[in-house]
Amino acid sequence: MMQLNERKLKILQAIIQDYIYTAEPVGSRSLSKKYDLQVSPATIRNEMADLEDMGYLIQPYTSAGRIPSDKGYRLYVDHLLQLEKNMVIQRDQIRSDLLNRFGEIEQLLQYSSKILSQLTNYTTIALAPQIKEVRLKHIQLIPMDEHHLLGIIITDTGLIKKTVLQVPEGLDAEAISKISEVINGRLQGVAIKGIPGEFTEEFTHELEQLSHGFDSVIPKMFQTLEELDKIELFLHGTTNIFNFPEFNDIFKAKSFLSMLEEKELISQLILSSSHKGMNATIGSENIYKEAKEYSLVTATYKIDEDVIGFVSIIGPTRMDYSNVMSTMGQVNKYINEVLKGKYK
């Protein structure tokens, strides 16, 4: 069995880096000229043939050079990748924007998605918080008129949702204040998915004593919480794909844009590729055939152990992983600093 010795690894790394920047199959002669591999073109050619036999390279057509396979990219990302350390990111400006402009998690995710798209020139996707997994921090009821209340639902991750509630006649400000106090006393800190179980007969009776007919408001409040769990995706830089020669083919570009419109598919791609911290899913590793030609680098955002959302960078498998993962790592560091300070 052939082994991946140091020379093969150096040649594979050079091929992948060259292909990332040129999008052209790599030949042994050009590789010898561009990189100080200290071996002859004939030796490089033999090593490339071995790497192809081992599944790390592909020859797209006869007499062509080689291109990396998904297996080759995986080895590169896991073991050969050298993150760019000289990347200059405006740390203070990013942190200032995060601290001063955003109060909700969705806005924070949108901003991080936008800045990552600008810094990497790839398409980025933010997946909003999974509401059922977070906890209720506060429900505020504000009178609008004689028949309506504004209900403001706030979670421990900073997610804020508002809904208009129709209420029984004769519900004055004092009763509304007492109802808010009772609801928050019972539900504060309870996971959203566990709230239905908190509305016991005793609790419902307690609310009824404060206002006859208020039980009609409760289903509406639950409906609002259920609606919060609908998928929310935020895209930035969708036209960036036209910067890559892979998408000069209009049919391929159209296919990519059509895929991005499939919210359920995209959300499942992100969720299946997300692990702790930052993770890359390469080509055939993706669970849907529509995404087999693309790579996703996904960051998971947490407060303590609670997942509050995800941001992914998506592009061709010939992705500049070094730039993408370095940039995402730095931006995520700033995001996490803000999250720890803002929501603890």
C-alpha positions in Angstrom: 0.0 0.0 0.0 1.3 3.4 -0.9 2.0 5.8 1.9 1.5 9.6 2.1 5.1 10.6 2.7 6.4 14.1 3.2 7.1 14.6 -0.5 3.7 13.5 -1.6 2.1 15.9 1.0 4.2 18.8 -0.2 3.2 18.1 -3.8 -0.4 17.7 -2.9 -0.4 21.0 -1.0 1.2 22.8 -3.9 -1.3 21.4 -6.4 -4.3 22.5 -4.2 -2.9 25.9 -3.6 -2.2 26.4 -7.3 -5.6 25.2 -8.4 -7.4 27.4 -5.8 -5.7 30.5 -7.3 -5.8 29.6 -11.0 -8.8 27.3 -11.5 -6.7 25.4 -14.1 -5.6 21.8 -13.9 -2.0 21.6 -12.6 0.8 19.9 -14.6 4.1 18.6 -13.3 6.2 21.0 -15.4 4.4 24.2 -14.2 4.4 22.9 -10.7 8.2 22.4 -10.9 8.7 26.0 -12.1 6.4 27.7 -9.6 7.3 25.8 -6.4 10.6 24.9 -4.9 9.9 21.2 -4.5 13.5 20.2 -5.1 12.6 17.3 -7.4 12.5 16.9 -11.1 9.2 17.2 -13.2 9.4 13.5 -13.9 9.5 12.7 -10.2 6.6 15.1 -9.6 4.7 13.4 -12.4 5.2 10.0 -10.8 4.1 11.3 -7.4 1.0 12.9 -9.0 0.1 9.6 -10.5 0.4 7.9 -7.1 -1.8 10.7 -5.5 -4.4 10.1 -8.2 -4.3 6.3 -7.5 -4.8 7.1 -3.8 -7.9 9.2 -4.6 -6.4 12.7 -3.7 -6.3 14.0 -7.3 -8.4 13.7 -10.4 -7.4 14.0 -14.0 -10.4 15.8 -15.6 -9.5 14.7 -19.1 -6.7 12.9 -21.0 -3.4 14.8 -21.3 -4.6 17.4 -18.7 -3.0 18.2 -15.4 -4.6 17.2 -12.1 -7.1 18.8 -9.9 -7.9 18.0 -6.2 -10.6 15.6 -5.3 -12.9 16.1 -2.3 -10.7 13.7 -0.5 -7.7 15.8 -1.3 -9.4 19.0 -0.1 -10.4 17.2 3.1 -6.7 16.2 3.8 -5.7 19.8 3.0 -8.2 21.4 5.4 -7.5 18.9 8.2 -3.7 18.6 8.0 -2.0 20.9 5.5 -3.9 24.2 5.8 -1.9 27.2 6.9 -4.2 29.9 8.0 -3.4 33.4 6.9 -2.0 35.2 9.9 -1.4 38.6 8.3 -5.0 39.3 7.6 -5.8 42.8 8.8 -9.4 43.2 10.0 -10.8 46.4 11.6 -11.3 44.8 15.0 -12.4 48.0 16.8 -14.8 49.1 14.1 -16.5 45.6 14.0 -16.8 45.5 17.8 -18.1 49.0 17.9 -20.7 48.3 15.2 -21.8 45.2 17.1 -22.1 46.9 20.5 -23.8 50.1 19.3 -26.1 49.1 16.5 -27.6 45.7 17.4 -29.9 44.5 20.2 -31.2 41.3 18.6 -29.5 38.1 17.7 -30.9 38.2 14.1 -29.3 41.5 13.6 -26.0 40.3 14.9 -26.1 37.3 12.6 -27.0 39.4 9.6 -24.2 41.8 10.4 -21.6 39.0 10.8 -22.9 37.4 7.5 -22.6 40.7 5.7 -19.1 41.5 7.0 -17.8 38.0 6.2 -19.2 38.3 2.6 -17.4 41.6 2.2 -14.1 40.3 3.6 -14.0 37.0 1.7 -16.0 37.8 -1.5 -18.0 34.6 -1.1 -21.8 34.1 -0.5 -22.7 33.9 3.1 -25.8 32.6 4.9 -27.0 33.3 8.4 -29.4 30.9 10.1 -31.5 32.5 12.8 -31.8 31.1 16.3 -33.8 28.0 17.0 -36.4 29.5 19.3 -37.6 26.3 20.9 -34.2 25.8 22.5 -33.9 29.2 24.1 -35.4 30.4 27.4 -37.9 33.1 28.0 -36.5 36.2 29.7 -39.5 38.5 29.8 -43.0 39.0 28.4 -44.2 42.6 28.4 -47.9 43.6 27.8 -48.5 47.1 26.7 -52.1 48.6 26.2 -52.7 49.8 22.7 -56.4 50.6 22.9 -59.5 49.3 24.6 -59.4 45.9 22.8 -55.7 45.3 22.0 -52.4 44.7 23.7 -48.9 44.7 22.3 -47.1 41.6 23.5 -43.3 41.8 23.5 -41.6 38.5 24.0 -37.9 38.6 24.9 -35.6 35.5 25.1 -32.4 35.0 27.0 -30.4 35.2 23.7 -31.7 38.7 23.0 -34.4 37.6 20.5 -37.3 40.1 20.5 -40.7 39.4 18.9 -43.8 41.4 19.0 -47.4 40.5 18.5 -50.8 42.2 18.8 -53.2 40.4 21.2 -57.0 41.0 21.3 -58.2 41.2 24.9 -61.5 41.1 26.8 -63.3 44.4 27.3 -62.7 46.3 30.5 -59.1 45.2 31.0 -57.4 48.2 32.7 -53.8 49.1 33.0 -53.6 47.8 36.6 -54.9 44.4 35.6 -52.5 44.2 32.7 -49.6 45.0 35.0 -50.6 42.2 37.4 -51.1 39.7 34.6 -47.6 40.5 33.3 -46.2 40.0 36.8 -47.9 36.6 37.2 -46.9 35.4 33.7 -43.2 36.4 34.2 -43.1 35.0 37.7 -44.2 31.6 36.3 -42.4 31.5 32.9 -39.2 33.5 33.3 -36.3 31.2 32.6 -38.5 28.4 31.2 -37.4 26.9 27.8 -39.8 28.0 25.0 -40.5 24.3 24.2 -41.5 23.7 27.8 -43.9 26.6 28.2 -47.1 24.7 27.3 -46.5 22.4 30.2 -46.4 25.4 32.6 -50.0 26.3 31.9 -51.5 24.1 34.5 -55.1 24.4 35.6 -53.9 26.3 38.7 -52.0 28.8 36.7 -54.9 29.4 34.2 -57.2 29.8 37.2 -54.9 32.4 38.7 -55.0 34.4 35.4 -58.8 34.1 35.2 -59.1 35.7 38.6 -57.2 38.7 37.4 -59.3 39.1 34.3 -62.3 37.0 33.1 -61.8 35.9 29.5 -58.0 36.3 29.5 -57.7 32.6 28.7 -58.6 33.5 25.1 -55.3 35.5 24.9 -53.2 32.5 25.8 -53.6 30.5 22.6 -52.7 33.6 20.6 -49.5 33.9 22.6 -48.6 30.3 22.0 -49.3 30.7 18.3 -46.8 33.6 18.2 -44.1 31.4 19.9 -44.8 28.6 17.3 -44.4 31.1 14.5 -41.0 32.2 15.9 -39.7 28.8 15.1 -40.1 29.2 11.3 -36.8 29.1 9.3 -35.2 32.5 8.9 -32.2 32.7 6.5 -30.3 35.8 5.6 -28.1 35.9 2.4 -25.3 38.2 1.5 -23.1 38.3 -1.6 -25.2 36.0 -3.7 -23.8 37.7 -6.9 -20.2 37.0 -5.7 -20.4 33.6 -7.5 -20.0 35.4 -10.8 -16.4 36.2 -9.7 -15.5 32.5 -10.1 -14.8 30.9 -13.5 -16.8 27.8 -12.4 -20.0 29.9 -12.8 -19.3 31.3 -16.3 -21.7 28.5 -17.3 -25.1 30.3 -16.9 -26.9 27.0 -16.2 -24.5 26.3 -13.3 -24.9 29.8 -11.9 -28.7 29.5 -12.2 -28.6 26.1 -10.4 -26.6 27.6 -7.5 -29.0 30.6 -7.2 -32.0 28.3 -7.3 -30.5 26.1 -4.5 -30.1 29.2 -2.3 -33.9 29.8 -2.6 -34.7 26.4 -1.0 -34.8 27.5 2.6 -35.4 24.0 4.0 -32.6 22.5 2.0 -30.1 25.3 2.9 -31.0 25.2 6.6 -30.5 21.4 6.7 -27.2 21.7 4.9 -26.1 24.2 7.6 -27.4 22.2 10.5 -25.8 19.0 9.2 -22.5 20.7 8.7 -22.4 22.5 12.1 -20.4 21.2 15.0 -18.6 22.9 17.8 -16.8 26.1 16.7 -16.0 26.1 13.0 -16.4 23.3 10.5 -15.8 22.7 6.8 -18.1 20.4 4.7 -16.6 19.7 1.3 -18.4 18.7 -1.9 -19.6 15.1 -1.7 -19.7 15.3 2.1 -22.9 17.5 1.8 -26.1 15.6 2.4 -28.0 16.9 -0.7 -27.0 16.2 -4.3 -27.6 19.8 -5.2 -24.7 20.8 -3.0 -22.2 18.1 -4.0 -20.1 20.7 -6.0 -19.9 23.2 -3.2 -18.1 23.6 0.2 -19.6 25.2 3.3 -17.6 26.6 6.2 -19.9 27.0 9.1 -19.5 28.8 12.4 -21.8 27.9 15.4 -22.6 30.8 17.8 -23.4 29.9 21.4 -24.1 31.6 24.7 -22.8 29.2 27.3 -24.0 25.9 25.9 -27.1 27.3 24.1 -26.8 27.5 20.3 -28.2 30.8 19.1 -27.5 30.6 15.4 -25.1 29.8 12.5 -23.3 31.6 9.8 -22.0 29.7 6.7 -19.7 30.7 3.8 -20.6 28.8 0.7 -18.6 28.5 -2.6 -17.1 26.1 -5.0 -14.9 23.3 -3.6 -12.0 25.3 -5.0 -12.5 27.6 -2.1 -9.7 29.6 -0.6 -10.0 27.7 2.7 -7.0 29.5 4.3 -8.5 33.0 3.8 -12.1 31.9 4.6 -11.3 30.0 7.8 -8.8 32.7 9.0 -11.3 35.5 8.4 -14.2 33.7 9.9 -12.1 32.7 12.9 -11.2 36.3 13.6 -14.7 37.7 13.1 -16.2 35.0 15.3 -13.8 35.9 18.0 -15.2 39.4 18.0 -18.8 38.2 17.9 -18.2 35.9 20.8 -16.7 38.7 22.9 -19.8 40.8 22.3 -22.1 37.9 23.0 -20.4 37.2 26.3 -20.5 40.8 27.4 -24.0 41.6 26.1 -26.1 38.7 27.1 -24.6 37.6 30.4 
